[in-house]
Amino acid sequence: MNNQIIQFLKLIRIHQWSKNLLLFVPLIVSPELEDLLLWKNLVLAFFAFSFCASLGYIINDFYDLENDQKHPIKKLRPIASGFFRKNYIIFLAVILWILSIYASLLVSISFFYVLTAYFISTQIYTMIIKKIHIIDCVFLAFLYMMRIIAGSIAVNLEISIWLLSFSLFFFFSFALLKRYSELRNHFSHNNENFGRGYTSEDLPVITNMGISSSLISILVLGLYFNNDVIYSNYYAPKILFFFLPILLIWICSIWSRTLKGIEINDPISFALTDRISLVIFIISLLIFTFARYEIFLI
């Protein structure tokens, strides 16, 4: 029974739900942070997105079955290994679809539309984009950005172009990091690239673009911190400057470890279980708290 539960959680990729925490970003950086009604909407939005994402992963696993069975790690996934019967998986997919629609409509009709657009985008990625060199990483960054956009729509808050620009470069960098890790640790000329359009010769290019993009994201974030909106939302906005070197340390750390051969299949999931990343997260949280609330100022 315990093994069935573990395989079920792997099937719906519950660890990937952590990505949907990005939905909360627009509210966290807004002056409406203490509005409990908006938090309620975002919790519903989080589960709607998570159910939708799990449905997308199941479809992706069926579509990518042949490539996954050749992959040294992905072949152990519930669908690739044949752990669950097909009828059970189809039934679960239908339940996830219904729950996702119901939860999204409880938020708003606009959120339902953006969630539908996200799901369609994930299927386009699965069927077409994921095989296109570099474009796949840009598209992955776009899917991360859609979570932030969906969060702003769920709570009816305007989102800054600076924040979206930072997200584009930041998530593009980590989509490239994921590709680098996969190529570095699992590529061979006999595995047909696991359905991807990369070879080992792409490693230097991926490294250069990934690190450059992450550094650009820090620059954009620094410029965003000087925006009038930040000054109106924070009592001591200049304290936010200290977040930049913290972010720089984390980015350099995670790229350095990847270049040394540590496998990172998903940077966000990795960060939530990595001790160094968690320490940096706590320090960052303190920086934002001190910058936002007057009670902490001397």
C-alpha positions in Angstrom: 0.0 0.0 0.0 2.8 2.4 0.9 4.4 1.8 -2.5 1.1 2.5 -4.3 0.8 5.8 -2.5 4.4 6.7 -3.4 3.8 5.8 -7.0 0.5 7.8 -7.0 2.4 10.9 -5.8 5.0 10.3 -8.5 2.3 9.9 -11.1 0.7 13.3 -10.3 4.2 14.8 -9.7 3.2 16.4 -6.5 6.7 17.7 -5.9 6.2 19.8 -9.0 3.3 21.6 -7.4 6.0 23.8 -5.7 6.3 25.7 -9.0 2.8 26.9 -8.6 3.8 28.9 -5.5 4.8 31.5 -8.1 1.0 32.4 -8.2 1.5 34.1 -4.9 4.3 36.5 -6.1 2.0 39.3 -7.4 0.2 39.5 -4.0 3.4 39.2 -2.0 5.0 42.3 -3.7 1.8 44.3 -3.7 0.3 46.6 -1.0 -2.6 44.2 -0.6 -0.5 41.6 1.2 -2.7 41.5 4.3 -6.0 41.0 2.4 -7.2 37.5 3.5 -9.8 37.3 0.8 -7.1 37.6 -1.9 -5.1 34.9 -0.1 -8.2 32.6 -0.2 -8.5 33.2 -4.0 -4.8 32.4 -4.5 -5.1 29.1 -2.5 -7.9 28.0 -4.8 -5.9 29.2 -7.8 -2.9 27.2 -6.5 -4.9 23.9 -6.4 -6.5 24.6 -9.7 -3.1 25.1 -11.3 -1.7 22.1 -9.5 -4.5 19.7 -10.7 -4.1 21.1 -14.2 -0.3 20.6 -14.1 -0.7 17.0 -12.8 -3.1 16.3 -15.7 -0.5 17.8 -18.1 2.3 15.6 -16.7 0.2 12.5 -17.2 -0.5 13.4 -20.8 3.1 14.3 -21.3 4.2 10.9 -19.8 1.9 9.1 -22.3 3.2 11.1 -25.2 6.8 10.7 -24.1 6.5 7.0 -23.1 9.0 5.6 -25.6 11.7 8.2 -24.8 11.1 7.8 -21.0 11.6 4.1 -21.2 15.1 4.7 -22.7 16.0 7.2 -20.0 18.0 5.8 -17.0 15.8 7.7 -14.5 12.5 8.5 -16.2 12.0 4.8 -17.0 11.1 4.3 -13.4 8.1 6.7 -13.6 4.8 5.0 -13.0 3.6 5.1 -16.6 6.9 4.3 -18.2 7.4 1.3 -15.8 3.8 0.1 -16.3 3.0 0.3 -12.5 -0.7 1.5 -13.0 -3.3 0.1 -15.4 -4.2 2.4 -18.3 -7.9 2.6 -17.3 -6.9 3.8 -13.8 -4.7 6.5 -15.2 -7.4 7.7 -17.6 -10.0 7.8 -14.7 -7.5 9.9 -12.6 -6.9 12.3 -15.5 -10.6 12.9 -15.8 -10.9 13.6 -12.1 -8.0 16.0 -12.2 -9.6 17.8 -15.2 -12.9 18.2 -13.4 -11.3 19.4 -10.1 -9.1 21.9 -12.0 -12.0 23.5 -13.9 -14.2 23.6 -10.7 -11.5 25.3 -8.6 -10.6 27.8 -11.3 -14.2 28.9 -11.8 -14.5 29.5 -8.0 -11.7 32.0 -8.5 -13.0 33.8 -11.5 -13.9 33.3 -15.2 -10.8 35.3 -16.2 -8.6 32.9 -14.2 -10.3 30.0 -15.9 -9.4 31.4 -19.3 -5.8 31.9 -18.4 -5.6 28.4 -16.9 -7.0 27.0 -20.1 -4.4 29.0 -22.1 -1.7 27.6 -19.8 -2.9 24.0 -20.3 -3.0 24.5 -24.1 0.5 26.0 -24.0 1.8 23.0 -22.1 0.4 20.6 -24.7 2.0 22.7 -27.5 5.3 22.4 -25.6 4.9 18.6 -25.2 3.9 17.9 -28.9 6.1 20.5 -30.7 8.3 22.9 -28.8 10.2 20.5 -26.5 12.1 19.2 -29.5 13.2 22.6 -30.8 16.7 23.6 -29.8 16.8 26.6 -27.4 13.2 27.6 -28.2 12.1 25.0 -25.7 13.9 26.8 -22.9 12.4 30.1 -23.9 9.0 28.5 -23.9 9.6 27.0 -20.5 10.4 30.4 -19.1 7.2 31.6 -20.6 5.2 28.9 -18.8 6.8 30.0 -15.5 5.8 33.6 -16.3 2.2 32.5 -17.0 2.0 31.3 -13.4 2.9 34.8 -12.2 0.4 36.4 -14.7 -2.3 33.9 -13.5 -1.6 34.9 -9.9 -2.2 38.6 -10.7 -5.4 37.8 -12.6 -6.6 35.6 -9.7 -6.4 38.6 -7.3 -7.1 41.3 -9.9 -3.7 43.1 -9.3 -1.6 44.9 -11.9 1.8 43.3 -12.5 5.0 45.2 -13.3 6.8 44.8 -16.6 10.0 44.8 -14.5 8.9 41.7 -12.6 7.9 40.0 -15.9 11.3 40.9 -17.4 13.2 39.5 -14.4 11.1 36.3 -14.6 11.9 35.9 -18.3 15.7 36.0 -17.9 15.7 34.2 -14.5 13.6 31.2 -15.7 15.3 31.0 -19.1 18.5 30.6 -17.2 17.2 27.7 -15.1 15.5 26.0 -18.1 19.0 26.0 -19.6 20.5 24.7 -16.3 18.0 21.8 -16.5 19.1 21.0 -20.0 22.8 21.2 -19.0 22.3 18.8 -16.1 20.5 16.3 -18.3 23.1 16.4 -21.0 26.0 16.3 -18.6 24.7 13.3 -16.6 22.7 11.2 -19.1 23.7 12.0 -22.7 25.0 9.2 -24.9 24.9 8.8 -28.7 22.7 5.8 -28.3 19.8 7.3 -26.3 18.5 9.6 -29.2 18.7 12.6 -26.8 15.6 11.4 -25.0 13.5 13.2 -27.6 15.3 16.6 -27.2 17.2 18.6 -29.8 20.5 18.7 -28.0 23.9 17.0 -28.2 26.9 17.1 -25.9 28.4 19.8 -28.2 25.8 22.2 -27.0 27.1 22.2 -23.4 29.4 25.3 -23.7 26.7 27.3 -25.4 24.1 26.3 -22.9 26.5 27.3 -20.1 27.3 30.7 -21.5 23.7 31.6 -22.2 22.4 30.3 -18.9 24.9 32.1 -16.7 24.6 35.3 -18.7 20.8 35.2 -18.5 20.8 34.7 -14.8 23.2 37.7 -14.3 21.0 39.9 -16.5 18.0 38.9 -14.3 19.8 40.3 -11.3 20.5 43.5 -13.1 16.8 43.8 -14.1 15.7 43.1 -10.5 18.1 45.9 -9.3 16.5 48.4 -11.7 13.0 47.2 -10.6 13.9 47.9 -7.0 14.4 51.6 -8.0 10.9 51.7 -9.4 8.3 54.2 -7.9 6.0 51.3 -7.2 8.6 49.6 -4.9 9.0 52.9 -3.0 5.3 53.2 -2.4 5.0 49.6 -1.2 8.0 49.4 1.2 8.9 51.6 4.2 12.7 51.0 3.6 13.1 50.0 -0.1 16.8 50.6 -0.1 17.2 47.5 2.2 16.1 45.5 -0.8 19.6 46.1 -2.4 21.0 43.5 0.0 18.8 40.8 -1.7 20.9 41.3 -4.9 24.2 39.8 -3.6 22.2 37.1 -1.8 20.6 36.1 -5.1 24.0 36.4 -6.9 25.5 33.9 -4.4 22.6 31.5 -4.8 22.7 31.6 -8.6 26.5 31.1 -8.7 26.2 28.3 -6.2 23.6 26.3 -8.1 25.3 26.8 -11.5 28.7 25.9 -9.9 27.4 22.7 -8.5 25.7 21.8 -11.8 28.9 22.3 -13.7 30.6 20.0 -11.2 28.2 17.2 -12.1 25.4 17.5 -9.4 22.2 16.5 -11.2 19.4 19.1 -11.0 16.2 17.9 -12.8 14.2 20.9 -11.6 15.9 24.0 -10.0 12.8 25.1 -8.0 12.2 21.6 -6.5 15.9 21.3 -5.9 16.0 24.6 -4.0 13.2 23.5 -1.7 15.2 20.5 -0.5 18.7 22.0 -0.7 20.2 23.2 2.6 22.1 26.1 1.1 19.1 27.3 -0.8 16.9 27.2 2.3 19.3 29.3 4.3 19.5 31.8 1.5 15.7 31.8 1.3 15.4 32.6 5.0 17.9 35.4 4.7 16.0 36.8 1.7 12.7 36.6 3.6 14.2 38.6 6.5 15.5 41.2 4.0 12.1 41.7 2.5 10.4 41.8 5.9 12.7 44.5 7.2 12.3 46.5 4.0 8.5 46.3 4.1 7.5 46.9 7.7 8.2 50.0 9.7 8.1 48.2 13.0 11.5 46.6 12.2 13.2 49.9 11.6 15.4 51.4 14.3 
